[in-house]
């Protein structure tokens, strides 16, 4: 027996027979708009296009594998999140999902803020012109050098993740003659319905300071006493790829209870709370993600209700969508190489990429869709497993899917919804060269992150 597949990994306690998979779609040539970006379609000849450009032309110019990012769709999603939350809330794009200088400029132009979690992400943001006051700095083990750089730059907030970090930030800010605005990240004891590796609010994990045992209350007490810190809020993040709002309701209730404790003990009403990100996207047609306006309405109602019950003024809300913005905007394009039918099982379709450009299937048992995109086909569906070219049996891109039975070497296939984490987590396993990210918009395409070259890898090898 095996657990049924969740887009982020196995669902808790749901058990299905080994080899479970959905029935083949009625039309293998159809493109579900839930999993593809808004400008993706098929032309009259049956070839997939994005931003008005055919994938065969894109493959010829930029090679495969490659990530193609729909800039029009990305910008539209930024505006949808900004409009949904309005002026009384803050939307911070979670840069860990995918970050580049071009993306930073798009975020700036569309009015979103940016969340970074390393010194290099911060450097990228500043280099691309994001105003420092619109940057939040996360991380469970920020170095003193990273903290100093963030404080010197004037970032809008640092999210404090430990007792040691409270002292470090306060000390560095005082050394620099400034006061740093900060949040305290708390773990609220909520186990999100997601893969254990991306559930982040239960007590037994590395992030934040636990509410249990009064630890978070003690962290607030210490932060309020230090001159180098201006504590402006509480941060909570319960996990990733979440569809159910119930976890956010429990989290908000516990955060508001902490705010009430702070008011009663210290006479201070902290003005902000950050409920993190983690809202899911559609990787397959079976997924049903919420729209930004639904999420905004639900979170606002939850916080308002809990604050009314506690006799608190409703704080300003922040959220941190990353995957929910960039995830659906990109697909990965591959060329089919070897095809191996296994009688009575499935057909293995090998492509020119693999776990080096998408580790999520191997890491989280993540599910993806896949389509033949260089042409259409009337052939019968065949059950396939799309695999990579690496020396690992776990090198799987799409575990179970259906493609036309006349699939042949040289065909182009595409995996949608790869905008989040795929390039960010890409590796050089087997000395693979990480693919480029190509932005497509209004009939033109340009590289925003170039493909690595052999010279790049050899230059790093100084031995």
C-alpha positions in Angstrom: 0.0 0.0 0.0 1.1 3.6 -0.6 -0.1 7.0 0.4 -2.1 8.9 -2.1 -0.3 11.8 -3.8 -0.5 15.3 -2.6 1.0 18.0 -4.9 3.6 18.6 -2.2 3.9 15.0 -1.1 1.9 12.1 0.5 -1.2 13.0 2.3 -1.4 12.1 6.0 -3.3 8.9 6.6 -4.9 8.5 3.2 -4.0 5.1 1.8 -4.5 3.8 -1.7 -3.3 0.8 -3.6 0.3 0.7 -5.0 0.4 2.2 -8.5 -2.6 4.4 -8.0 -3.1 6.9 -10.8 -6.0 8.8 -12.3 -7.8 7.7 -15.5 -6.4 9.1 -18.8 -7.9 12.5 -19.8 -10.6 12.5 -22.4 -8.4 14.6 -24.7 -4.6 14.4 -24.4 -4.2 17.5 -26.5 -6.2 19.8 -24.2 -4.4 22.3 -22.0 -6.0 22.8 -18.6 -5.8 26.6 -17.8 -5.5 25.7 -14.1 -2.0 24.4 -14.6 -0.7 26.5 -17.5 0.0 30.2 -17.6 -2.6 32.6 -19.1 -1.0 33.1 -22.6 -0.4 29.4 -23.3 -2.4 27.9 -26.1 -2.1 25.7 -29.2 -1.8 27.3 -32.6 -3.7 26.0 -35.7 -1.1 23.4 -36.3 -1.4 22.0 -32.8 1.8 23.3 -31.4 2.0 24.9 -28.0 2.7 28.7 -27.9 3.4 31.0 -25.0 3.3 34.8 -25.4 2.6 34.1 -29.1 5.8 32.1 -29.7 5.9 28.4 -30.7 7.8 26.0 -28.5 9.7 24.6 -31.5 11.1 28.1 -32.2 11.9 28.6 -28.5 13.7 25.2 -28.4 15.7 26.0 -31.5 16.8 29.4 -30.1 17.3 28.6 -26.4 17.8 24.8 -26.3 16.4 22.3 -23.9 15.8 21.8 -21.1 14.8 25.3 -20.4 12.3 27.2 -18.2 10.0 29.5 -20.0 8.4 32.2 -17.8 5.3 34.0 -18.9 6.0 37.6 -17.9 2.4 38.7 -18.7 1.0 36.1 -16.4 3.6 36.9 -13.7 2.7 40.5 -13.7 -1.0 39.8 -13.7 -0.6 37.6 -10.6 1.3 40.3 -8.8 -1.5 42.8 -9.5 -4.2 40.3 -8.4 -2.5 39.8 -5.0 -1.9 43.5 -4.5 -5.5 44.3 -5.5 -6.9 41.6 -3.3 -5.2 42.8 -0.1 -5.4 46.5 -0.9 -3.7 49.4 0.9 -4.4 48.1 4.4 -2.2 45.1 4.1 1.3 44.2 2.7 2.2 41.5 0.1 5.8 40.2 0.2 6.8 38.0 -2.6 8.8 35.1 -1.2 12.0 35.3 -3.2 13.1 31.7 -2.3 10.5 30.5 -4.9 12.5 32.1 -7.7 14.5 35.2 -7.7 16.4 37.1 -10.4 17.1 40.8 -11.1 14.4 40.8 -13.7 11.8 39.4 -11.3 12.8 42.0 -8.7 12.2 44.8 -11.2 8.8 43.4 -12.1 7.8 43.2 -8.4 8.9 46.8 -7.8 7.0 48.0 -10.9 3.8 46.1 -9.8 4.0 47.4 -6.2 4.9 44.3 -4.3 7.4 44.0 -1.5 10.0 41.3 -1.3 11.0 38.6 1.3 14.6 37.3 1.2 16.2 34.7 3.4 19.9 35.0 2.6 22.6 37.6 2.1 22.8 36.8 -1.6 19.1 37.1 -2.1 19.3 40.5 -0.3 22.2 41.5 -2.6 20.2 40.5 -5.7 17.2 42.6 -4.5 19.3 45.6 -3.7 21.3 45.4 -7.0 18.0 45.3 -9.0 16.7 48.4 -7.3 14.2 47.1 -4.8 13.9 49.8 -2.1 15.4 48.4 1.1 12.4 49.5 3.2 10.2 47.2 1.1 12.4 44.1 1.9 11.9 41.6 4.8 14.8 39.5 5.8 14.1 35.9 7.0 16.3 33.0 8.0 16.8 30.6 10.9 20.6 31.2 11.2 21.5 34.6 9.8 25.2 35.3 10.1 26.4 38.5 11.8 27.7 39.7 8.4 24.2 39.1 6.8 22.5 40.9 9.7 24.9 43.8 9.5 24.4 44.2 5.7 20.6 44.1 6.2 20.7 46.7 8.9 23.1 49.0 7.0 20.9 48.7 3.9 17.9 49.8 6.0 15.6 46.8 5.3 12.0 47.3 6.4 12.0 44.3 8.8 14.1 41.5 10.1 12.2 38.4 11.2 13.8 37.3 14.4 14.1 33.5 14.6 15.8 32.7 17.9 16.8 34.2 21.3 20.4 34.6 20.1 19.2 36.5 17.0 17.3 39.0 19.1 20.5 39.9 20.9 22.6 39.9 17.7 20.3 42.2 15.8 19.9 44.6 18.7 23.7 44.7 19.2 24.5 45.3 15.6 21.8 48.0 15.2 23.1 49.8 18.3 26.7 49.6 16.9 25.4 51.2 13.7 23.5 53.9 15.6 20.1 52.8 14.4 16.9 51.0 15.5 15.9 48.0 13.4 12.2 47.2 12.9 11.6 43.5 13.6 9.0 40.7 13.8 9.4 37.6 16.0 8.7 34.4 14.2 6.6 32.0 16.4 5.8 28.4 15.9 2.1 28.0 16.8 1.8 24.2 17.0 -0.3 23.8 13.8 0.6 20.8 11.7 -0.4 21.8 8.2 -1.8 19.2 5.8 1.3 19.0 3.7 4.6 17.1 3.3 6.6 16.9 6.6 9.6 18.6 5.0 7.6 21.8 4.2 5.4 21.9 7.3 6.9 24.6 9.4 4.6 25.5 12.4 4.7 22.3 14.6 7.1 22.5 17.5 9.6 19.8 16.4 11.4 21.8 13.6 14.1 24.4 13.2 12.1 27.6 12.5 10.9 30.1 15.0 10.3 30.3 18.7 7.6 28.1 20.2 4.4 29.5 21.8 4.5 26.4 24.0 6.0 26.9 27.4 5.8 30.7 27.2 9.0 30.9 25.0 7.4 33.3 22.5 6.1 35.5 25.2 9.6 35.6 26.7 11.1 36.5 23.3 8.7 39.4 23.1 9.6 40.6 26.6 13.3 40.5 25.7 12.9 42.3 22.4 10.8 45.1 23.9 13.6 45.8 26.4 16.4 46.2 23.8 17.1 49.7 22.5 18.3 48.5 19.1 15.0 46.8 18.1 11.6 48.2 17.4 9.3 45.2 17.7 6.4 45.8 15.3 4.8 42.4 14.9 4.5 38.7 15.2 5.2 36.3 12.3 3.8 32.8 11.7 4.2 30.5 8.8 2.5 27.1 8.9 3.9 25.4 5.7 3.7 25.3 2.0 1.3 24.1 -0.8 -1.7 24.4 1.5 -5.3 24.5 0.2 -7.3 24.4 3.5 -7.7 27.6 5.4 -8.4 25.8 8.7 -4.7 25.9 9.6 -4.5 29.6 9.1 -7.5 30.1 11.4 -5.9 28.2 14.2 -2.6 30.0 13.6 -4.3 33.4 13.6 -6.2 32.6 16.8 -2.9 31.7 18.6 -1.0 34.7 17.3 -3.8 37.0 18.4 -3.8 35.4 21.9 -0.1 36.2 22.1 -0.9 39.8 21.1 -3.4 40.0 23.9 -0.8 38.6 26.4 1.7 41.3 25.2 -0.9 44.0 25.7 -1.9 42.8 29.2 1.7 42.3 30.4 3.5 45.2 28.7 0.8 47.7 27.8 1.8 47.4 24.1 -0.4 46.5 21.2 1.8 45.3 18.4 0.5 46.8 15.2 1.2 44.0 12.7 1.0 40.3 12.1 2.5 38.3 9.2 0.6 35.1 8.4 3.3 33.9 6.0 2.6 32.2 2.7 2.2 28.6 1.6 -1.0 28.8 -0.4 -1.2 26.0 -2.9 -1.3 26.0 -6.7 -2.6 23.6 -9.3 0.0 21.1 -10.4 -2.6 18.7 -11.8 -6.2 19.1 -12.9 -7.4 17.6 -9.6 -6.0 20.5 -7.6 -8.3 23.4 -6.7 -6.4 26.4 -5.4 -8.1 29.5 -4.0 -8.0 32.9 -5.8 -6.1 35.8 -4.1 -9.4 37.7 -3.3 -10.8 34.6 -1.6 -7.6 34.2 0.5 -7.6 37.9 1.4 -11.2 37.9 2.4 -10.8 34.7 4.5 -7.6 35.9 6.3 -9.1 39.4 7.0 -12.3 37.9 8.5 -10.3 35.4 10.6 -8.0 38.1 12.1 -10.9 40.6 12.6 -13.0 38.0 14.4 -10.2 36.9 16.7 -9.2 40.5 17.5 -12.8 41.4 18.3 -13.0 38.5 20.7 -9.8 39.5 22.4 -10.6 43.2 22.5 -7.7 44.2 20.3 -7.5 46.6 17.4 -7.1 44.6 14.2 -3.4 44.7 13.2 -2.1 45.3 9.7 -1.8 41.9 7.9 1.2 40.8 5.8 1.3 37.7 3.6 4.2 36.1 1.7 3.0 34.4 -1.6 5.9 33.0 -3.6 4.8 29.8 -5.3 1.3 31.2 -5.7 2.7 34.0 -7.9 5.5 32.4 -9.9 4.7 28.7 -9.8 2.0 28.7 -12.5 3.8 31.2 -14.7 6.5 28.9 -16.1 6.9 25.5 -17.7 9.9 23.4 -18.4 10.5 22.3 -22.0 12.3 19.0 -22.7 13.2 16.9 -25.7 12.3 13.3 -25.6 15.2 10.9 -25.9 14.9 7.2 -25.0 11.5 5.5 -24.8 11.3 2.1 -23.0 8.0 0.2 -22.8 7.7 -2.2 -19.9 5.1 -4.8 -20.7 2.2 -4.7 -18.2 3.6 -1.7 -16.3 4.3 1.5 -18.0 6.5 3.2 -20.6 9.6 5.1 -19.4 10.1 8.3 -21.3 13.6 9.8 -20.8 14.2 13.5 -21.3 17.3 15.7 -21.5 16.9 17.0 -18.0 15.8 15.5 -14.7 16.3 15.9 -11.0 19.0 18.5 -11.6 16.3 20.9 -12.9 13.4 19.6 -10.8 14.3 17.9 -7.6 10.8 18.2 -6.1 9.5 14.9 -7.4 12.4 13.0 -5.8 12.4 15.2 -2.6 8.6 15.5 -1.9 6.9 12.9 -4.1 5.5 16.0 -5.9 3.0 15.5 -8.7 3.1 17.2 -12.0 1.3 17.2 -15.3 3.0 16.8 -18.7 1.9 17.3 -22.3 3.2 16.6 -25.8 3.6 20.2 -27.1 5.4 20.1 -30.4 2.3 18.7 -32.1 -1.1 17.1 -31.4 -1.9 13.4 -31.6 -4.9 11.2 -32.0 -3.1 8.1 -30.8 -4.3 6.2 -27.8 -3.0 7.3 -24.4 -0.2 5.3 -22.8 0.8 5.4 -19.1 4.2 6.9 -18.8 6.8 7.8 -16.2 8.9 10.8 -17.3 12.4 10.4 -16.1 15.7 12.2 -16.4 19.2 11.3 -17.6 20.9 11.1 -14.1 22.4 8.0 -12.5 19.6 7.6 -10.0 16.5 5.4 -10.1 14.7 8.2 -8.2 15.4 10.6 -11.1 11.8 11.1 -11.8 10.2 14.2 -13.3 6.5 13.0 -13.6 5.7 9.8 -11.7 2.5 8.8 -13.5 0.9 10.5 -16.5 -0.5 9.8 -19.9 1.0 10.7 -23.2 0.1 9.7 -26.8 1.2 6.2 -27.8 3.0 7.5 -30.9 5.4 9.6 -28.8 8.8 9.5 -30.5 12.4 10.6 -29.8 12.8 14.3 -30.8 9.3 15.3 -29.7 9.0 18.2 -27.3 7.1 17.7 -24.0 6.5 20.3 -21.4 5.8 20.2 -17.6 3.8 23.1 -16.4 3.8 24.9 -13.0 7.5 24.7 -12.6 8.1 28.4 -11.9 8.6 27.9 -8.2 11.6 26.2 -6.6 12.7 24.3 -9.7 15.4 26.7 -10.8 16.0 27.8 -7.2 16.8 24.2 -6.2 18.5 23.2 -9.4 21.9 21.5 -9.1 24.9 20.4 -11.0 24.4 16.7 -10.2 26.4 14.6 -12.7 27.9 18.0 -13.7 24.6 18.9 -15.4 24.4 22.5 -16.6 21.6 24.4 -15.0 19.0 25.5 -17.6 18.2 29.1 -18.6 15.2 31.0 -17.5 13.6 32.7 -20.6 11.0 35.4 -20.1 8.4 35.5 -22.9 6.0 38.4 -23.5 4.0 39.7 -26.5 5.9 37.8 -29.2 9.4 38.3 -27.9 11.6 36.2 -25.6 14.8 37.1 -23.7 17.1 35.2 -21.3 16.9 36.5 -17.8 19.1 33.8 -16.3 21.5 32.3 -18.8 22.2 28.6 -19.2 25.4 27.5 -17.4 28.3 26.4 -19.6 31.1 23.9 -19.2 33.4 26.9 -18.8 31.4 28.0 -15.8 31.9 24.7 -14.0 35.5 24.4 -14.9 36.2 27.9 -13.7 35.0 26.9 -10.2 37.2 23.8 -10.2 40.5 25.4 -9.2 42.3 22.1 -8.4 
